[in-house]
Structures are given as C-alpha cells and as structure tokens.
C-alpha cells in the first residue's frame, strides 16, 4: 500500500508538470526517470537488517517495504518544488492581472494621451509619464520619415511610420519615450503610438495561460492551435509507464511546428522577437 501511494503520487506530479510545462516534463522524463530507482536505492541503502535466521522472511518484507520512492526522497521533493513553483507563478500572474484590470490612475497629461495610458499596465504608464515630465528637449526638424529632436547635445530620431526612437528609454523598455509622445501630441506620427509596445498592454498581460506563440498566430490558421491541444490531450492520457511515447509526441509536435512556421513567413517574423535591449531602427 505504501509503495502504491508513493508511486501514484510521483506519477501524478510528473503528469501535472508535463501538462503545465511540456519542456520541463520532457526534461524530467529524458534525464531523470532512468536514475529514479538509483536515487531511491541510494536514499535507502543504509537500511539495517536487525533480524536473524529465524525471521528472515519478516525482515525481507520489511526492507522491501522501505525500498520505494518515499515522500522525503530527493527526486519527489524536486518534482514537488517544480510543481509548486509553476503553480505559484501562475497564480501570481492571475492575481496581478486581476489587480491591473481593476486599478487605474489619473495622470496629468493631455486627453488624447489618457486613453492610450489606460491601455498600458500601471508600471508602463507611470514610466511614460515620468519620462515625459523629466526630459527637456526641443524640436529640431521633420522629414517625410522621421522627426528630429535635440536634447543636451544629442540628436534623437523618431520614425514617423513605426513610432520608434533612438533614445535610451525606448531601446531599453520598448515603451513610447518622451520624443515619441511629443511627436504623437503634435500629430507627426502616421501610426499608433503603442504599435511596438504590445507586451506592456493590459490585455497582453491578463490573458489566460495559452502560450504566447498561439496568441500571435492569426485566427484563420488553427493548425498550430489544434496540434497543441492534441499534444496536451495525448500527454494527459498517455500511459504513465511509457515515457518514450511522450518524448515522441513532443518531437512530432516540434516537427509540425517547424513546418507550419516555414510555410508562413509572416508568422515566423512575428514569433521571433528581438530582445528589448537589442532593438534597432
């Protein structure tokens, strides 16, 4: 009974981790399952036999009862910590999303900018307002593609068609800096001011736990979404004694994903985003 309860608990944690995070589950199945028995044996190798020749059968049964993956085994503790970390971060994101949906601030900015600030998270909106208040610059020149501002001996270019700037604030946070906001207030921009700041919007940070790649793929093409749902169903219903089948499912899913992205170059460009600190005009 003790062996059965511990064995079921171990596989229940592993299946939950595989469903929530397929990469973590595949890593555990690939590198840890082969050494699971060795881990359990090493933790119980100091079991002392206190019997004699008259009760060998009793002591043998007692020893075999102890040689299972116990609750305090390092392997199961590691799986438990991984699952608790995933659960904690997931619930934290949900709580933060609920808080952001209910929390709004009134900023001392022009009315045309308030509606855009309300669509950003509190941190991003505060960053935009503070950057606008602290900077002191003046208009330099304007062309068909860019607006030039001068500030402290430096020249910054704002792309009118893409709402991008060469200043440090935009390159570091990918947020509308004071130069982009000033160009927006003067109607110099030919696009939305939040065109490149989707990751700072409330909608982007309060959606459910669907992977980011699925949300970026257009709705008419549901091939990737269907493949992902089939993979989740297969991992959930897979035989717990056959981890190789799970690895094959993940490999097949990765291969299909590569083929889908290869057939849609626009989707590939949208999925492969550059890091925030490496954005260039």
C-alpha positions as CSV (number, residue, x, y, z in Angstrom):
1,X,0.0,0.0,0.0
2,X,2.8,2.4,0.9
3,X,4.6,1.7,-2.4
4,X,1.4,2.2,-4.4
5,X,0.5,5.5,-2.8
6,X,4.0,6.9,-3.3
7,X,4.2,5.6,-6.9
8,X,0.9,7.1,-7.8
9,X,1.9,10.4,-6.2
10,X,5.1,10.5,-8.1
11,X,3.4,10.0,-11.5
12,X,0.6,12.4,-10.6
13,X,3.1,15.2,-10.0
14,X,5.0,14.3,-13.2
15,X,1.9,14.2,-15.4
16,X,0.8,17.6,-14.0
17,X,4.1,19.1,-14.7
18,X,4.1,17.7,-18.3
19,X,0.6,19.2,-18.9
20,X,1.5,22.6,-17.5
21,X,5.0,22.8,-18.9
22,X,5.8,20.3,-21.6
23,X,9.5,21.2,-21.8
24,X,10.0,20.6,-18.0
25,X,8.1,17.3,-18.3
26,X,10.2,16.2,-21.3
27,X,13.4,17.1,-19.5
28,X,12.4,15.0,-16.4
29,X,11.4,12.0,-18.4
30,X,14.5,12.2,-20.5
31,X,17.2,12.7,-17.9
32,X,15.7,11.7,-14.5
33,X,13.5,8.7,-15.0
34,X,16.4,6.4,-15.8
35,X,18.1,7.3,-12.5
36,X,14.9,7.3,-10.3
37,X,15.5,3.8,-9.0
38,X,19.1,4.6,-8.3
39,X,18.1,7.7,-6.3
40,X,15.6,5.7,-4.2
41,X,18.2,3.0,-3.6
42,X,20.8,5.4,-2.6
43,X,18.5,7.0,0.0
44,X,17.6,3.6,1.5
45,X,20.9,1.8,1.1
46,X,21.6,2.3,4.9
47,X,18.6,0.1,5.9
48,X,19.9,-2.1,8.7
49,X,18.8,-5.7,8.9
50,X,18.2,-6.4,12.6
51,X,16.8,-9.9,12.1
52,X,18.3,-13.3,12.4
53,X,17.9,-16.7,10.6
54,X,14.5,-17.3,12.3
55,X,12.7,-14.2,10.9
56,X,14.4,-13.6,7.5
57,X,11.1,-13.5,5.7
58,X,9.7,-10.8,8.0
59,X,12.8,-8.7,7.7
60,X,13.0,-9.1,4.0
61,X,9.4,-7.9,3.6
62,X,10.2,-5.0,5.9
63,X,13.2,-4.0,3.8
64,X,11.2,-4.3,0.6
65,X,8.5,-2.1,2.1
66,X,11.1,0.6,2.7
67,X,12.7,0.5,-0.8
68,X,10.2,2.7,-2.5
69,X,10.2,6.4,-3.5
70,X,9.3,7.8,-0.2
71,X,7.7,11.2,0.5
72,X,11.1,12.7,1.6
73,X,13.0,11.3,-1.4
74,X,15.1,14.0,-3.2
75,X,13.5,13.0,-6.6
76,X,10.0,13.5,-5.4
77,X,10.9,16.6,-3.5
78,X,12.3,18.1,-6.7
79,X,9.2,17.3,-8.6
80,X,7.1,18.8,-5.9
81,X,9.1,22.0,-5.8
82,X,8.9,22.3,-9.6
83,X,5.1,21.9,-9.5
84,X,4.7,24.4,-6.6
85,X,6.8,26.9,-8.4
86,X,4.7,26.6,-11.6
87,X,1.5,26.8,-9.5
88,X,2.8,29.8,-7.6
89,X,3.9,31.8,-10.6
90,X,0.7,31.0,-12.4
91,X,-1.5,32.2,-9.6
92,X,0.7,35.2,-9.1
93,X,0.2,36.2,-12.7
94,X,-3.6,35.7,-12.4
95,X,-3.7,37.9,-9.2
96,X,-1.6,40.6,-10.9
97,X,-3.8,40.5,-13.9
98,X,-6.9,41.0,-11.8
99,X,-5.3,43.8,-9.9
100,X,-4.2,45.5,-13.1
101,X,-7.7,45.2,-14.6
102,X,-9.2,47.0,-11.5
103,X,-6.5,49.6,-10.9
104,X,-6.4,52.9,-12.9
105,X,-4.7,56.2,-12.3
106,X,-5.5,59.7,-13.4
107,X,-2.4,61.3,-15.0
108,X,-1.9,65.0,-15.6
109,X,-1.5,64.6,-19.4
110,X,-3.4,65.7,-22.4
111,X,-6.7,64.0,-23.0
112,X,-5.6,62.5,-26.3
113,X,-2.9,60.6,-24.4
114,X,-5.0,59.4,-21.4
115,X,-6.8,56.7,-23.4
116,X,-3.5,55.2,-24.5
117,X,-2.1,55.3,-21.0
118,X,-5.2,53.4,-19.7
119,X,-4.5,50.5,-22.0
120,X,-0.9,50.1,-20.5
121,X,0.0,48.4,-17.3
122,X,0.4,50.8,-14.2
123,X,4.2,50.4,-14.4
124,X,4.4,51.2,-18.1
125,X,2.0,54.1,-17.9
126,X,4.0,55.6,-15.0
127,X,7.2,55.2,-16.9
128,X,5.9,57.0,-19.9
129,X,4.5,59.9,-17.8
130,X,7.7,60.3,-15.7
131,X,9.9,60.2,-18.9
132,X,7.7,62.9,-20.4
133,X,8.0,65.2,-17.4
134,X,11.7,64.8,-16.7
135,X,13.0,65.3,-20.2
136,X,13.8,68.8,-21.6
137,X,14.2,68.9,-25.4
138,X,13.2,71.0,-28.3
139,X,12.0,70.3,-31.9
140,X,14.8,70.3,-34.4
141,X,13.5,69.3,-37.9
142,X,11.0,67.0,-39.6
143,X,11.1,64.9,-42.8
144,X,8.8,62.5,-44.5
145,X,10.0,59.6,-42.5
146,X,11.4,60.9,-39.2
147,X,11.2,63.7,-36.6
148,X,14.4,65.0,-35.1
149,X,14.7,66.3,-31.5
150,X,17.7,67.8,-29.8
151,X,18.4,67.2,-26.1
152,X,21.6,68.0,-24.2
153,X,23.8,68.0,-27.2
154,X,22.3,64.7,-28.6
155,X,20.1,64.2,-31.6
156,X,17.3,61.6,-31.4
157,X,15.3,60.4,-34.5
158,X,11.7,59.3,-34.2
159,X,10.4,57.1,-37.0
160,X,7.0,58.5,-38.1
161,X,5.8,55.3,-39.7
162,X,6.8,52.9,-36.9
163,X,6.8,55.0,-33.8
164,X,10.4,54.1,-32.9
165,X,13.0,56.3,-31.3
166,X,16.8,56.1,-30.9
167,X,16.9,57.2,-27.3
168,X,17.9,55.0,-24.4
169,X,14.4,54.8,-22.9
170,X,12.8,53.3,-26.0
171,X,15.7,50.9,-26.6
172,X,15.7,49.7,-23.0
173,X,12.0,49.4,-22.3
174,X,10.4,49.4,-25.8
175,X,7.9,51.9,-24.5
176,X,6.8,55.3,-26.0
177,X,9.5,57.7,-24.8
178,X,9.1,61.4,-24.4
179,X,10.1,62.1,-28.0
180,X,7.5,59.6,-29.4
181,X,4.8,61.1,-27.1
182,X,5.7,64.6,-28.3
183,X,5.5,63.5,-31.9
184,X,2.1,61.9,-31.2
185,X,0.7,65.1,-29.5
186,X,1.8,67.2,-32.5
187,X,0.2,64.7,-34.9
188,X,3.6,63.8,-36.5
189,X,3.1,60.1,-36.3
190,X,1.5,58.1,-39.1
191,X,0.7,55.0,-36.9
192,X,-0.5,54.0,-33.5
193,X,1.7,55.2,-30.6
194,X,1.5,51.7,-29.0
195,X,2.4,49.8,-32.1
196,X,5.6,48.3,-30.7
197,X,4.5,48.2,-27.0
198,X,2.1,45.2,-27.1
199,X,4.0,43.4,-24.3
200,X,3.2,46.3,-21.9
201,X,-0.6,46.4,-22.5
202,X,-3.2,45.2,-20.0
203,X,-4.7,42.8,-22.5
204,X,-1.4,41.1,-23.2
205,X,-0.6,40.6,-19.5
206,X,-4.0,39.5,-18.3
207,X,-4.8,36.8,-20.9
208,X,-5.0,33.1,-19.8
209,X,-2.1,30.8,-19.8
210,X,-2.2,30.0,-23.5
211,X,1.4,30.1,-24.9
212,X,2.4,33.4,-26.4
213,X,3.1,31.9,-29.8
214,X,-0.5,30.7,-30.1
215,X,-1.9,34.2,-29.4
216,X,0.3,35.7,-32.1
217,X,-0.8,33.3,-34.9
218,X,-3.8,34.7,-36.8
219,X,-7.2,33.1,-36.1
220,X,-7.9,31.8,-39.6
221,X,-5.0,29.3,-39.3
222,X,-5.9,27.0,-36.4
223,X,-3.4,24.2,-37.4
224,X,-0.9,25.1,-34.6
225,X,-3.6,25.5,-32.0
226,X,-5.2,22.1,-32.9
227,X,-1.8,20.4,-32.8
228,X,-1.1,21.9,-29.4
229,X,-4.5,20.8,-28.0
230,X,-3.9,17.3,-29.3
231,X,-0.5,17.2,-27.7
232,X,-1.9,18.2,-24.3
233,X,-4.6,15.5,-24.6
234,X,-2.0,12.9,-25.5
235,X,0.3,13.8,-22.6
236,X,-2.6,13.7,-20.2
237,X,-3.9,10.3,-21.4
238,X,-0.5,8.7,-22.0
239,X,0.4,5.5,-20.3
240,X,2.5,6.5,-17.3
241,X,4.8,3.5,-17.8
242,X,5.8,4.6,-21.3
243,X,7.8,7.9,-21.1
244,X,9.4,7.3,-24.5
245,X,6.0,7.8,-26.1
246,X,5.7,11.2,-24.6
247,X,9.1,12.2,-26.0
248,X,8.0,11.0,-29.4
249,X,4.8,13.1,-29.1
250,X,6.8,16.2,-28.2
251,X,9.3,15.6,-31.1
252,X,6.4,15.2,-33.5
253,X,4.8,18.4,-32.2
254,X,8.1,20.3,-32.7
255,X,8.5,19.0,-36.2
256,X,5.0,20.0,-37.1
257,X,5.5,23.5,-35.6
258,X,8.7,24.0,-37.7
259,X,6.8,23.0,-40.8
260,X,3.9,25.4,-40.0
261,X,6.2,28.3,-39.4
262,X,8.2,27.5,-42.5
263,X,5.1,27.8,-44.6
264,X,4.1,31.2,-43.1
265,X,7.0,33.7,-43.1
266,X,4.9,36.5,-41.7
267,X,4.0,34.4,-38.6
268,X,7.7,33.4,-38.2
269,X,8.7,37.1,-38.1
270,X,6.1,37.9,-35.5
271,X,7.1,35.0,-33.3
272,X,10.9,35.7,-33.4
273,X,11.0,38.9,-31.4
274,X,14.3,40.7,-30.8
275,X,15.3,41.2,-27.2
276,X,14.3,44.5,-25.7
277,X,17.8,45.8,-25.3
278,X,18.7,44.9,-28.9
279,X,16.2,46.9,-30.9
280,X,17.4,48.9,-33.8
281,X,15.6,51.2,-36.3
